[in-house]
Amino acid sequence: MAQELLSTFSDDLGGVTLIPATGGVYQIEIDGQLIWERKRDGGFPDAKLIKQKVRNYAWPERDLGHVDK
């Protein structure tokens, strides 16, 4: 997932930080804003959904091309 985000938003993301955890923790945050949380949102998202959620939060005017179709 980190590589997908870096590939799509390479010119805009300052980085992607992976923090190891135990107990089934999986969440994606932008500037402290929770974008996805495994237990809350129902499992592990596919790359398309996360790219759209990141875009909608950070750059709502951006077109993701084939991802938006």
Secondary structure, 3 states (H helix, E strand, C coil): CHHHHHHHCCCCCCCCCCCCCCCCCCEEEECCEEEEEHHHHCCCCCHHHHHHHHHHHHCCCCCCHHHHC
